[in-house]
Every structure is written in structure tokens, then in C-alpha cells.
């Protein structure tokens, strides 16, 4: 398979400094930005454990996120989300994919920024709309136009996501391109 001579060589996981590998990597961004899919692949490449905060919340609560939202509301959900993320970050270093709203909570954001390396996966609205259209389990999209919701969320959340240590584009290219971009950013990042 020939490589495009203009594209950089993929970063090796071994090129990632130990100071970075000794702490968790937390992916934040809007729904559909690829946090779970990219996170799994990144964890494999870095030989780290992967966790999806939403899956861990559902396991801890014994119900789906949609059910938690419906029965108890968003405030209750965000409190449980913060506690689950704190528990996960208190363990061995891992790659953690968070829900789109996790980083918006002041306490959760402070915890993530203090105890991990935070990466904002940023994607344009058309890419996000196409991706979220593949699944119907997202409570914030219930009975609403995904493009409208995502534009509203981006206006509020993107300035907060910008507090992440790194920003990586999660374009409509294959997720492996995003993983490669993260590895390249990690290899050169100075804490």
C-alpha cells in the first residue's frame, strides 16, 4: 500500500512521552464527534484501558441514560456522571470517552483538567448531524431537529470545550485519521 508522500508518517504510540502515558486521556466534545469510537481505537494503539463514561453510568444506575433523564432529570444525571468520572479517573490511567455535556459541568471539568489530559474532538455540524442520525438514543435530540440542537449546543459548549488541553479535528474522514492526529498531537504536546 503506497503512502501519500505529503501525509506525515503515523505517530508511534512509543513516541508518546511517559509523562502523558502516566495519566488518563479524556475525550470531550459534542455528541457525534467520535469520542467512543476514536477512544476505543486510541486506547488499543496506546495499550491502555478504555472506558465510556455513558456505559459506566448505565451500569452503575442499572438503567439507560434516556431513562435516567426521563425519570430524574438532567441535574440528577450530571451529578451521577460527575461521580462516575471521578471514580474512573481515580484508577489506573485509561482513555475515557465522556458524554457531550460532562465537560460543561464546572466540577467535572475541573476534575478532568486537573487529573488527566483532556482532548476536545471538534467536528463541524454537518458531520455531527450525519453521525447522530445513525442512532436514536440521544435524549437531547428527542423530538427535535438534530442540526438545530447541535448548532445551539455548539454555541454554548464550544467555548467551554476550548478549555481542553488539546483540540483535534474529528472530520468526516475515517476515525483512524482522527486517532493518528491525536497520536501526533500527543507526541509533541508539552504539559
Secondary structure as the mmCIF struct_conf table of DSSP 4:
data_model
#
loop_
_struct_conf.conf_type_id
_struct_conf.id
_struct_conf.beg_label_comp_id
_struct_conf.beg_label_asym_id
_struct_conf.beg_label_seq_id
_struct_conf.end_label_comp_id
_struct_conf.end_label_asym_id
_struct_conf.end_label_seq_id
HELX_LH_PP_P HELX_LH_PP_P1 UNK A 2 UNK A 4
TURN_TY1_P TURN_TY1_P1 UNK A 5 UNK A 6
BEND BEND1 UNK A 7 UNK A 7
HELX_LH_PP_P HELX_LH_PP_P2 UNK A 8 UNK A 12
HELX_RH_3T_P HELX_RH_3T_P1 UNK A 13 UNK A 15
BEND BEND2 UNK A 16 UNK A 16
HELX_RH_AL_P HELX_RH_AL_P1 UNK A 18 UNK A 21
TURN_TY1_P TURN_TY1_P2 UNK A 22 UNK A 22
BEND BEND3 UNK A 23 UNK A 23
STRN STRN1 UNK A 24 UNK A 28
BEND BEND4 UNK A 30 UNK A 30
TURN_TY1_P TURN_TY1_P3 UNK A 31 UNK A 32
BEND BEND5 UNK A 33 UNK A 33
HELX_RH_AL_P HELX_RH_AL_P2 UNK A 35 UNK A 46
TURN_TY1_P TURN_TY1_P4 UNK A 47 UNK A 47
STRN STRN2 UNK A 49 UNK A 52
HELX_RH_AL_P HELX_RH_AL_P3 UNK A 53 UNK A 61
TURN_TY1_P TURN_TY1_P5 UNK A 62 UNK A 62
BEND BEND6 UNK A 63 UNK A 63
HELX_RH_AL_P HELX_RH_AL_P4 UNK A 65 UNK A 72
HELX_RH_AL_P HELX_RH_AL_P5 UNK A 74 UNK A 89
TURN_TY1_P TURN_TY1_P6 UNK A 90 UNK A 90
BEND BEND7 UNK A 91 UNK A 92
STRN STRN3 UNK A 94 UNK A 97
TURN_TY1_P TURN_TY1_P7 UNK A 100 UNK A 101
HELX_RH_3T_P HELX_RH_3T_P2 UNK A 102 UNK A 104
BEND BEND8 UNK A 105 UNK A 105
HELX_RH_AL_P HELX_RH_AL_P6 UNK A 106 UNK A 115
STRN STRN4 UNK A 116 UNK A 122
HELX_RH_AL_P HELX_RH_AL_P7 UNK A 125 UNK A 132
TURN_TY1_P TURN_TY1_P8 UNK A 133 UNK A 134
HELX_RH_3T_P HELX_RH_3T_P3 UNK A 139 UNK A 141
TURN_TY1_P TURN_TY1_P9 UNK A 142 UNK A 143
BEND BEND9 UNK A 144 UNK A 144
HELX_RH_AL_P HELX_RH_AL_P8 UNK A 146 UNK A 161
TURN_TY1_P TURN_TY1_P10 UNK A 162 UNK A 163
BEND BEND10 UNK A 164 UNK A 165
STRN STRN5 UNK A 166 UNK A 169
BEND BEND11 UNK A 172 UNK A 173
HELX_RH_AL_P HELX_RH_AL_P9 UNK A 175 UNK A 188
#
